[in-house]
Amino acid sequence: MRCYEIHQFTPDLTANMRLTERPDPVPDAHDVLVRMRAASLNFRDYLTIVGEYNPRYRLPLIPLSDGAGEVVAVGAAVSEFKPGDRVVGLFAPDWQAGEGTVSMLRNTLGGPQDGTLSELRNFPEHGLLKIPDWMSFTEAASLPCAALTAWSALFTQGNLQSGDTILLLGTGGVSIAALQFARTAGARIIITSSSDAKLERARELGAHETINYVDRPNWSREVRKVTGMRGVDMVIEVGGAGTLEHSLKSVRPFGQVSLIGILAGREEPVNLIPILMQNVRVQGVIVGHRQSFEQMLRAIDMHSIRPVIDRVFPFEESAEALAYLRDGKHFGKICIEFN
Ligand SMILES: NC(=O)c1ccc[n+]([C@@H]2O[C@H](COP(=O)([O-])OP(=O)(O)OC[C@H]3O[C@@H](n4cnc5c(N)ncnc54)[C@H](OP(=O)(O)O)[C@@H]3O)[C@@H](O)[C@H]2O)c1
């Protein structure tokens, strides 16, 4: 089988992503062998490949956490899957429900485990879910990391209610999935972007208020204005150090800031006073468990939510796809299709 391997951590994407051959995997008793049909990119994959996520990951490593495909063979002890089933992989396969242990949270695809940028992959039976018939492999491949993180922030680790107001930062994979879920939950949605064209697309998807964070560097002031100075109930905080101060100014007392990403930096002094004086709940979110994924899939099926895919690259152009992700021109998800 063909797969990509990371051989060295360097910012040069074409130098560190090597297309190579490995022997076809053979399923053990509890394994399910999947012919991968699509994968999707997350910002974490870019950070991993350039060595900024975890430079201690053992190399060579097959990158990418997210993928979907078709079962081609199953081990003797497998009961849930059969050849021909259409499936999607879990980001953290051992985390099935509830509070994950350190090893459950760490044992993830695309580092330290080999990832999905591979024509064939063995999954443990408990690391796969079936996908609805109407959903394409590419749509399913867009879900395991970004969409599940959005779902966990809103519903598993948060308590989004109809009538709540939510603030989404930027128009990447996590924020756009959150927009779609929050819309079906009856929330009022405020979203920021560096691009007016992207904000227009967000409005078409159901955003109620849009703010260009480049034109309005004090965007929290705009958020407070459009909420009648009340502030939002929840912030999906994907910017990190560069946006946290404004997120804290945007949230209402007793509201929640879901800390998810570091697109705008990972270290910065933080003024803790607004957190304690306003009783703000700052909730870290790391993707999610199988039970949440199952619930998310049921909601996606019920509401016929079609994941927003900006662009699809062929497998052979995976390095170009990563460069496209790095440049941040996308809206929603970037995917890769296998021949
Ligand atoms: N904790 C977790 O479990 C988890 C899971 C998934 C992702 N993440 C993290 O969450 C972040 C987002 O992930 P993603 O997959 O959605 O990334 P992505 O698809 O690469 O999102 C990129 C977009 O983020 C927006 N952005 C960049 N800087 C911004 C800023 N200063 N303010 C507001 N928006 C900004 C830009 O939107 P515009 O072009 O519209 O300006 C950019 O296009 C990343 O840091 C990722 O590592 C964490």
The ligand as an SDF file (V2000), in Angstrom:
LIG
                    3D

 48 52  0  0  0  0  0  0  0  0999 V2000
   -8.6250   21.1930   21.4160 N   0  0  0  0  0  0  0  0  0  0  0  0
   -8.9830   20.3990   20.4120 C   0  0  0  0  0  0  0  0  0  0  0  0
   -9.4150   19.2810   20.6200 O   0  0  0  0  0  0  0  0  0  0  0  0
   -8.8820   20.9080   19.0180 C   0  0  0  0  0  0  0  0  0  0  0  0
   -9.5340   20.2570   17.9740 C   0  0  0  0  0  0  0  0  0  0  0  0
   -9.5080   20.8230   16.7110 C   0  0  0  0  0  0  0  0  0  0  0  0
   -8.7950   21.9850   16.4910 C   0  0  0  0  0  0  0  0  0  0  0  0
   -8.1100   22.5420   17.5210 N   0  0  0  0  0  0  0  0  0  0  0  0
   -7.3870   23.7830   17.3550 C   0  0  0  0  0  0  0  0  0  0  0  0
   -8.3460   24.7930   17.1340 O   0  0  0  0  0  0  0  0  0  0  0  0
   -7.8470   25.7430   16.2140 C   0  0  0  0  0  0  0  0  0  0  0  0
   -8.7780   25.8070   15.0330 C   0  0  0  0  0  0  0  0  0  0  0  0
   -8.7550   24.5790   14.3530 O   0  0  0  0  0  0  0  0  0  0  0  0
   -9.3810   24.4760   12.9100 P   0  0  0  0  0  0  0  0  0  0  0  0
   -9.2220   23.0450   12.4870 O   0  0  0  0  0  0  0  0  0  0  0  0
  -10.7340   25.0720   12.8760 O   0  0  0  0  0  0  0  0  0  0  0  0
   -8.3580   25.3970   12.1200 O   0  0  0  0  0  0  0  0  0  0  0  0
   -8.4260   25.9490   10.6670 P   0  0  0  0  0  0  0  0  0  0  0  0
   -9.5020   25.2670    9.8840 O   0  0  0  0  0  0  0  0  0  0  0  0
   -7.0480   25.9060   10.1320 O   0  0  0  0  0  0  0  0  0  0  0  0
   -8.8770   27.4720   10.9250 O   0  0  0  0  0  0  0  0  0  0  0  0
   -8.1980   28.5150   10.3050 C   0  0  0  0  0  0  0  0  0  0  0  0
   -8.9940   29.7960   10.4610 C   0  0  0  0  0  0  0  0  0  0  0  0
   -8.8910   30.3210   11.7650 O   0  0  0  0  0  0  0  0  0  0  0  0
   -9.1170   31.7000   11.7140 C   0  0  0  0  0  0  0  0  0  0  0  0
   -8.1690   32.4870   12.5110 N   0  0  0  0  0  0  0  0  0  0  0  0
   -6.8300   32.5000   12.4570 C   0  0  0  0  0  0  0  0  0  0  0  0
   -6.3460   33.4360   13.3010 N   0  0  0  0  0  0  0  0  0  0  0  0
   -7.4180   34.0090   13.8950 C   0  0  0  0  0  0  0  0  0  0  0  0
   -7.6010   35.0690   14.8240 C   0  0  0  0  0  0  0  0  0  0  0  0
   -6.5660   35.7350   15.3110 N   0  0  0  0  0  0  0  0  0  0  0  0
   -8.8520   35.3730   15.1960 N   0  0  0  0  0  0  0  0  0  0  0  0
   -9.9090   34.7130   14.6980 C   0  0  0  0  0  0  0  0  0  0  0  0
   -9.8100   33.7320   13.7860 N   0  0  0  0  0  0  0  0  0  0  0  0
   -8.5760   33.3880   13.3990 C   0  0  0  0  0  0  0  0  0  0  0  0
   -9.0050   32.1120   10.2700 C   0  0  0  0  0  0  0  0  0  0  0  0
  -10.3290   32.4260    9.8520 O   0  0  0  0  0  0  0  0  0  0  0  0
  -10.6180   33.6220    8.8330 P   0  0  0  0  0  0  0  0  0  0  0  0
   -9.8930   33.2260    7.5650 O   0  0  0  0  0  0  0  0  0  0  0  0
  -12.0920   33.6100    8.7030 O   0  0  0  0  0  0  0  0  0  0  0  0
  -10.0820   34.8730    9.4310 O   0  0  0  0  0  0  0  0  0  0  0  0
   -8.4610   30.8740    9.5880 C   0  0  0  0  0  0  0  0  0  0  0  0
   -8.9240   30.7350    8.2740 O   0  0  0  0  0  0  0  0  0  0  0  0
   -6.4210   25.2930   15.9100 C   0  0  0  0  0  0  0  0  0  0  0  0
   -5.5160   25.9190   16.7820 O   0  0  0  0  0  0  0  0  0  0  0  0
   -6.4470   23.8120   16.1790 C   0  0  0  0  0  0  0  0  0  0  0  0
   -5.1730   23.2970   16.4940 O   0  0  0  0  0  0  0  0  0  0  0  0
   -8.1480   22.0330   18.7690 C   0  0  0  0  0  0  0  0  0  0  0  0
  1  2  1  0
  2  3  2  0
  2  4  1  0
  4  5  1  0
  4 48  2  0
  5  6  2  0
  6  7  1  0
  7  8  2  0
  8  9  1  0
  8 48  1  0
  9 10  1  0
  9 46  1  0
 10 11  1  0
 11 12  1  0
 11 44  1  0
 12 13  1  0
 13 14  1  0
 14 15  2  0
 14 16  1  0
 14 17  1  0
 17 18  1  0
 18 19  2  0
 18 20  1  0
 18 21  1  0
 21 22  1  0
 22 23  1  0
 23 24  1  0
 23 42  1  0
 24 25  1  0
 25 26  1  0
 25 36  1  0
 26 27  1  0
 26 35  1  0
 27 28  2  0
 28 29  1  0
 29 30  1  0
 29 35  2  0
 30 31  1  0
 30 32  2  0
 32 33  1  0
 33 34  2  0
 34 35  1  0
 36 37  1  0
 36 42  1  0
 37 38  1  0
 38 39  2  0
 38 40  1  0
 38 41  1  0
 42 43  1  0
 44 45  1  0
 44 46  1  0
 46 47  1  0
M  CHG  2   8   1  16  -1
M  END
$$$$
